[in-house]
Amino acid sequence: MPDNITDDAPDSTETTEITGSARHTWIASLISTVVTLPLAFFALVYSMLSPMACDSCSEADADRFDASFGPAWTVSCCGLLLALVILVASWVLTRRRPPAAIGLAVAAPATVFFTWVAFMTLINWP
């Protein structure tokens, strides 16, 4: 009888390893939140204030800037929204899939950074 009980019991090291890694995964999502939200705020403010760079431009420079600002603003808004979705997904997957949650936690601030770089390259600065 004791053999059946020990054979059916899960391996204690395997259980500890799974719960140990899942237990501390929320730290990656927390750090990502602390980094991503202020970074996204400053990227959004910079994107919103960038049209002021062309206040004293000539008519031709202003037209070129305005033509490039529309698509760049769309990319900026969509990229920042994507970063927010990735951040929420990292919190959702914290308990279910810890490795995926850590990957998403790293991807959220990286998405904000690459969105800002894409915005800066799309603008035709005067």
Backbone bond lengths (Angstrom), bond angles and torsions (degrees), N, CA, C in turn:
res aa  C-N    CA-C-N  psi(-1)  N-CA   C-N-CA  omega(-1)  CA-C   N-CA-C  phi
1 M - - - 1.444 - - 1.526 112.12 -
2 P 1.326 121.07 -43.70 1.457 119.93 179.66 1.526 113.09 -61.31
3 D 1.337 117.79 -27.15 1.459 119.11 179.58 1.527 111.46 -65.27
4 N 1.324 117.53 -38.24 1.455 120.77 179.98 1.525 111.46 -66.04
5 I 1.294 117.32 -37.18 1.462 120.53 -178.85 1.522 110.52 -68.05
6 T 1.308 117.89 -44.07 1.465 119.69 -179.13 1.513 112.21 -73.88
7 D 1.342 118.20 -28.63 1.453 120.05 178.97 1.523 112.19 -70.63
8 D 1.317 117.40 -33.76 1.454 120.84 -178.06 1.527 113.28 -85.40
9 A 1.305 117.78 -13.65 1.460 120.58 -177.62 1.535 109.88 -73.82
10 P 1.325 117.67 138.85 1.459 119.25 178.15 1.518 110.59 -69.39
11 D 1.284 115.23 153.26 1.452 120.95 179.19 1.528 109.35 -67.09
12 S 1.311 117.34 127.14 1.469 120.46 -173.37 1.524 111.96 -68.43
13 T 1.314 118.69 -32.62 1.470 119.65 179.91 1.518 111.19 -70.59
14 E 1.310 116.57 -35.36 1.468 119.79 178.46 1.531 110.86 -66.55
15 T 1.313 117.68 -42.37 1.460 121.95 179.08 1.524 110.81 -65.44
16 T 1.318 117.61 -42.21 1.458 121.22 179.60 1.524 110.77 -65.42
17 E 1.322 116.42 -38.51 1.462 120.04 -179.84 1.529 111.04 -65.44
18 I 1.307 117.78 -41.53 1.461 121.05 -179.01 1.524 110.90 -69.07
19 T 1.322 117.21 -47.73 1.460 118.82 -178.88 1.518 111.34 -72.47
20 G 1.320 118.33 -30.36 1.455 120.40 178.59 1.508 112.18 -65.87
21 S 1.322 118.04 -41.67 1.460 120.24 179.47 1.526 111.06 -74.75
22 A 1.326 117.33 -34.76 1.461 120.16 179.15 1.519 111.35 -73.53
23 R 1.301 116.23 -26.67 1.454 120.09 -177.71 1.526 112.13 -68.94
24 H 1.316 118.33 -33.39 1.456 121.54 -175.46 1.529 113.59 -105.12
25 T 1.295 118.31 8.02 1.456 121.44 -179.69 1.523 111.76 -69.19
26 W 1.300 117.69 -28.70 1.462 120.76 -178.70 1.527 111.83 -62.47
27 I 1.335 117.37 -22.30 1.466 119.87 179.36 1.526 110.56 -64.69
28 A 1.323 117.44 -38.87 1.467 120.58 177.72 1.523 110.83 -64.20
29 S 1.314 116.89 -41.01 1.464 119.88 178.11 1.524 111.36 -68.07
30 L 1.314 117.42 -35.80 1.466 121.01 178.18 1.531 111.28 -66.59
31 I 1.322 116.41 -45.81 1.466 119.99 178.12 1.523 109.92 -63.34
32 S 1.313 116.74 -40.90 1.460 120.65 178.04 1.520 111.43 -62.33
33 T 1.314 117.30 -39.15 1.466 120.86 177.99 1.521 111.01 -65.46
34 V 1.324 116.53 -43.52 1.464 121.10 -179.51 1.531 111.26 -64.62
35 V 1.315 117.70 -31.06 1.464 121.15 179.69 1.526 111.57 -87.52
36 T 1.329 117.39 -43.30 1.460 121.65 -171.29 1.525 112.88 -70.54
37 L 1.300 118.23 -45.16 1.469 119.81 -175.28 1.531 113.34 -63.39
38 P 1.343 120.21 -47.84 1.475 117.68 175.94 1.525 112.78 -65.93
39 L 1.323 116.45 -36.75 1.466 120.09 178.67 1.526 110.29 -63.29
40 A 1.312 117.42 -42.69 1.463 121.27 178.41 1.529 110.66 -66.95
41 F 1.325 117.14 -37.16 1.465 120.20 177.97 1.528 110.69 -62.12
42 F 1.324 116.94 -48.07 1.464 119.46 -179.65 1.524 112.03 -67.27
43 A 1.326 117.90 -34.61 1.464 120.32 176.34 1.524 110.56 -66.04
44 L 1.314 117.38 -39.69 1.463 121.20 178.61 1.524 111.22 -67.52
45 V 1.322 117.50 -43.73 1.468 120.68 178.64 1.524 110.48 -63.44
46 Y 1.319 116.86 -42.09 1.461 120.04 178.11 1.524 110.88 -62.53
47 S 1.319 115.96 -41.94 1.469 119.71 178.80 1.520 111.31 -64.64
48 M 1.325 116.31 -37.39 1.461 119.77 -178.91 1.526 112.10 -72.77
49 L 1.322 117.33 -32.48 1.461 120.73 -177.77 1.530 113.55 -90.49
50 S 1.314 117.77 -7.72 1.467 119.82 -177.14 1.531 114.04 -64.32
51 P 1.334 122.31 -27.88 1.461 118.86 175.69 1.529 113.87 -62.22
52 M 1.315 117.41 -19.28 1.459 119.62 177.89 1.522 111.89 -69.17
53 A 1.319 117.31 -15.62 1.464 120.13 178.25 1.512 111.73 -66.79
54 C 1.305 116.99 -20.39 1.462 120.77 -176.26 1.532 111.63 -110.86
55 D 1.313 117.49 25.24 1.465 119.79 179.08 1.525 112.62 -66.76
56 S 1.303 116.74 -38.27 1.466 119.55 -177.24 1.528 112.14 -104.29
57 C 1.310 117.26 25.75 1.466 121.29 -179.47 1.522 110.84 -81.75
58 S 1.316 114.06 163.57 1.460 118.80 172.76 1.530 108.80 -73.25
59 E 1.307 116.05 170.69 1.472 120.56 -177.33 1.535 111.39 -62.60
60 A 1.327 117.01 -41.48 1.470 120.60 -179.13 1.526 110.84 -67.03
61 D 1.342 117.15 -42.64 1.465 119.83 178.33 1.527 111.16 -64.94
62 A 1.319 116.33 -39.57 1.459 120.26 179.45 1.526 111.33 -65.38
63 D 1.319 117.21 -38.37 1.469 120.02 178.06 1.516 111.35 -65.36
64 R 1.331 117.15 -42.88 1.468 120.54 178.55 1.529 110.78 -65.04
65 F 1.320 116.39 -40.69 1.460 119.96 179.09 1.526 110.85 -65.42
66 D 1.319 117.17 -45.31 1.469 120.50 -179.71 1.519 111.89 -63.24
67 A 1.333 116.50 -36.70 1.469 119.66 179.13 1.520 111.63 -67.55
68 S 1.321 117.42 -31.99 1.469 119.61 -179.50 1.531 112.12 -88.16
69 F 1.332 116.61 -20.37 1.461 118.92 -176.68 1.528 112.44 -71.62
70 G 1.303 118.68 -35.57 1.475 121.42 -178.92 1.520 113.10 -57.69
71 P 1.335 118.56 -55.63 1.474 118.67 177.99 1.533 113.09 -65.15
72 A 1.329 116.23 -35.06 1.473 118.66 179.76 1.527 110.92 -66.69
73 W 1.323 117.00 -38.03 1.471 120.65 177.93 1.522 110.53 -65.18
74 T 1.326 117.15 -39.77 1.469 121.28 177.69 1.524 110.68 -62.96
75 V 1.325 116.99 -44.17 1.464 120.95 178.14 1.525 110.27 -62.62
76 S 1.326 116.63 -41.18 1.457 120.68 -179.70 1.531 111.31 -63.47
77 C 1.296 117.13 -47.79 1.471 120.22 -179.42 1.525 111.88 -65.01
78 C 1.316 117.23 -44.12 1.470 120.29 179.98 1.522 111.49 -66.42
79 G 1.322 117.41 -39.39 1.460 120.66 178.96 1.514 112.57 -66.45
80 L 1.324 117.18 -40.44 1.461 119.93 178.35 1.526 111.41 -69.68
81 L 1.313 117.17 -34.57 1.458 120.26 174.47 1.528 110.75 -66.18
82 L 1.319 116.70 -40.07 1.458 120.78 176.53 1.528 111.08 -62.36
83 A 1.317 117.17 -40.00 1.470 120.43 177.60 1.524 110.92 -63.10
84 L 1.324 116.89 -38.79 1.462 120.07 177.48 1.529 111.31 -65.56
85 V 1.320 117.06 -40.85 1.472 120.79 177.91 1.532 110.19 -64.09
86 I 1.320 117.10 -41.15 1.465 120.48 178.45 1.522 110.67 -64.02
87 L 1.323 116.23 -39.95 1.463 120.17 178.96 1.527 111.42 -63.84
88 V 1.306 117.59 -44.01 1.475 121.13 177.74 1.529 110.26 -64.57
89 A 1.319 117.05 -39.26 1.467 120.38 178.58 1.520 111.44 -64.54
90 S 1.326 117.53 -33.70 1.468 118.79 177.77 1.527 111.08 -66.27
91 W 1.327 117.28 -34.85 1.467 119.91 176.13 1.524 111.50 -71.17
92 V 1.330 116.75 -37.65 1.468 120.29 -178.94 1.528 110.80 -66.58
93 L 1.318 116.69 -39.19 1.465 120.62 -176.19 1.524 113.67 -87.78
94 T 1.310 118.07 6.79 1.463 121.00 -177.87 1.526 112.01 -59.07
95 R 1.288 118.04 -43.63 1.465 121.27 -178.95 1.528 113.00 -88.77
96 R 1.320 116.86 -34.68 1.468 119.70 -173.75 1.515 112.65 -77.76
97 R 1.328 117.28 -47.76 1.469 122.08 -176.74 1.530 108.83 -138.21
98 P 1.302 117.65 86.45 1.467 120.77 -176.11 1.526 114.98 -58.21
99 P 1.346 121.27 -41.71 1.469 118.15 179.00 1.533 112.75 -63.63
100 A 1.323 117.02 -37.48 1.463 120.26 177.90 1.522 110.60 -67.48
101 A 1.315 117.34 -36.58 1.468 120.68 179.12 1.518 111.00 -65.28
102 I 1.316 117.05 -39.02 1.466 119.96 178.39 1.521 110.28 -67.42
103 G 1.311 117.03 -41.14 1.466 120.17 177.09 1.519 112.45 -62.56
104 L 1.305 116.68 -41.06 1.462 120.26 177.87 1.522 111.59 -69.74
105 A 1.322 116.87 -34.18 1.465 120.35 178.04 1.524 110.66 -64.89
106 V 1.307 117.13 -34.69 1.466 120.67 176.49 1.524 110.43 -75.63
107 A 1.319 117.24 -34.10 1.464 121.17 -176.31 1.528 113.44 -72.56
108 A 1.318 118.46 -26.09 1.468 120.57 -176.38 1.531 113.06 -63.68
109 P 1.349 120.12 -52.68 1.464 117.69 177.72 1.525 112.60 -68.46
110 A 1.327 116.71 -30.23 1.458 119.54 177.22 1.525 110.89 -65.23
111 T 1.318 116.83 -35.96 1.464 121.13 177.01 1.521 111.26 -64.68
112 V 1.323 116.71 -40.46 1.466 119.94 177.48 1.528 109.71 -63.24
113 F 1.311 117.22 -44.51 1.462 120.63 -179.44 1.526 111.55 -62.51
114 F 1.327 117.54 -47.04 1.463 120.24 -179.15 1.529 111.79 -68.54
115 T 1.324 117.17 -29.81 1.461 120.46 174.54 1.520 110.51 -65.51
116 W 1.325 116.65 -42.82 1.462 120.63 178.53 1.528 110.78 -64.86
117 V 1.332 117.39 -40.49 1.466 121.12 177.56 1.528 110.16 -64.00
118 A 1.317 117.12 -41.87 1.471 120.04 178.07 1.527 110.78 -63.95
119 F 1.320 117.48 -40.20 1.458 121.04 177.39 1.526 110.54 -61.29
120 M 1.314 116.11 -45.65 1.462 120.07 -178.19 1.533 112.35 -64.86
121 T 1.314 117.51 -34.46 1.462 119.41 179.99 1.521 112.78 -79.29
122 L 1.309 117.57 -25.72 1.466 119.95 179.80 1.531 113.52 -78.30
123 I 1.318 116.68 -23.41 1.462 120.23 -178.98 1.527 110.21 -75.99
124 N 1.310 116.05 134.25 1.465 122.44 174.04 1.532 107.30 -93.49
125 W 1.320 114.79 88.29 1.474 120.58 -174.58 1.520 110.61 -68.93
126 P 1.331 117.49 143.83 1.477 120.49 178.95 1.520 111.81 -74.08
